[in-house]
Amino acid sequence: MQQSAVPELAHTHTSPIQWVATATAIAGVVALSSVLQPDPARAAQPGPEAKSVAAVAAPDPAGVDFPIECGPTKVLVQKKASGDLDGDGRPETVAVVRCDAGSGTPPNGVYVLTQADGAKKPRVVATLVDPKDRLSVTDFALRDGVVTATLLGYSSSDVPSCCPDVKDRAKWQWKGDVFVRSTPSEARSV
């Protein structure tokens, strides 16, 4: 029989008292860490000169006079998204609207809304899609100051309004003092 060069060490065998001591030590660390948490009211607060975007509400499209002719029907806001499009620290809202016709495929309008300090309601500051272009908007999104949408349209006036036959991807981004439309890089023609 061979003997190990290293004698048996006492700490390689655990006893119930060692388990109790380990559990007590872990409980103590957990309890101490809950007491030593930073005060959330003081954690990383901005200085008084910093503007808080969260304090400024995004414009609500309800009650806005959109430049769309609906005759006896009302304007329906189908989709909306908010974000800071022009980098001024205040959110804008982009609204996809159409006439609330009971059937068919009425065209959409896409409008950018802003609301000045002290103003009672928002106002339209840009038209991204004009309803006169007879386009329907799907896959609408606003991310990182960029508005994207899929536009469904018609190759000619002979195509029935129920069945758009042209599909196009578009994106709009604020550049200088105007929204610039382009085609997203991942767009594919149909």
N, C-alpha and C positions, 0 to 999 in steps of 0.2 A: 504494500500500500504506500502510495506517494503522499507526501504532505505538501500542502501549498506553501510557497515561499512567503506568502503574506498571511499572518495569523488571522483568524476570524475576528472581525471588528464588532464591537458591541452595537454600534449604530446601524448595522446592516439588518438587524432583526427588529421589527416594530412591535411595540406592546400597546395595549389599549390606552394607557396613559399618554403615550406619544400622540396617538390619534386625537385624543381630547385636547391636548395642548395645541396641536396644529389647527384644529377647528376653532379654538378660542382665539388664536392669533389672527386667523383670517376674518373672523367676526369683528375683531377689534379694528382691523384695517378698513373693512367696509364701513363700520360705524364712524370712524374718524374721517374717512373721505366724504361722507355725506354731510358732516359738520363743516368741513373746510371748503365747500363749494363757493365760487365767487357769487357776489350779490348780483342778480340779473339786472337790477335797476342801474347798476354802474358799469356793466360790461360793455365796452366799446361803443360808448355813446358819441355821436358826432358833436362837433362844436356848435355854438349858437348860430354861426354864419352859414352852416350847411343847410341846404334845402332838402326837405324830405319829400320824395316822390309819393310815398305812401299816404302822406297827408293831403295830397291833391287828388280829388276823385276824377276818374275818367269821365268824359262827357257822356251823358245818357241820351241815346237817340230818340227816346219817347218824346213826342210833341215837337220834333224838329220839322220845319217846313222844307222838305226835300224838293229839289227841282225836277219833279216827275209829274206828268199829267195822267191822272187816273180817272177822270170823269166822275161818275157817281160812286165809284168804289174807293175804299180807303187805301192808304199806303201801308204795306206790311214790311216790317224789318225782319228779314229771314235769318241773317247772321250778323254778328258783330264781334269785334275784337279790339282790344285797347293796348296801347304801348306808346312809348316816346319815339315818334317817327322823325322828329327834326332835331333831337339832341338838346332841347331847351330845359329838360328836367320835368316837364309837364306832359302827362299822357294825352294822346289824341285817341279818338275812336274811329274805326273804319266800319261802316255799315253797308251791308248788302240788302237792298230794298227792291220791291216790285209792287205792282198794283195787286190788290187782293181779289183777283178775278176767280170765281168759283171753279173754273176749269181752264184747260189750255196751258200754254207755257208763256206767260207774260215775260217780257224782257226784264233784266235786272239793271239796276244802277248801283254803282259802288262809290260811296262818298266818304270823305275825310271830314271829321268834326273836331272842332276845338271849342273851348270855353274860356273866355278871358276872366281874370279875377273880378269878382263882383257882378258878372253877367248873370241874368236870371236863367237863360237857357243857352245851349250850344248853338253854333252856326256851322254851316257847310263852308269849308275853305278850299276844297278841291273835289273834282269829279274824276275818278279813275276810269269808270266805265259809264258811258252815257246810254240810257235806255233806248235812245233813237238808233243805236247801232244794232239792236235786236239780238243781244247776247244774253245767254244764261250763265250764271256763275256757279261752279262747283269747286270742291277742294280748296276752299278759302282758308287762308291762315295769315297770321301776323307774328313774325319771329325776328328778334334782334333788329328791329327797325325796318324790316322788309315785309311788304305785303305780297303774297303769292295767291294765284287763283288759276283754275282751269276755266277757259271760256268756250262755251258751245255756241256755234252760230250756223249760218246758212250760206251755201255756195251761190245761191241765186234767190230771187224773189219767188221763183216757182216752187221752192221747197216748202212744204207745209210747216206751220209754226210748231206743230207737235213734235216734229222730228228733225232736230238740228243734225247737219251732216258734216260740220267742220268743228274740229277740236284744236284749241291752241292753249299753250301755257304762257302765263305772263307774270312778271314781277315788277313792282314799283318800289323805288327807293328815293328818299329825299336827297337831292344834290343841289347845294347852294340855296336856291330859293324856289325850286320847282320839283315835282315828282317826275322822275324819269322812268319810263317803261322800257323793259328789256325782256328777253326770253331767258328763263332759268337754264343753266348749263346742263341740267339733267333732262331737259325736255326732249321729247322724241316726236317726230311727225307721224301722223296716222295715215 
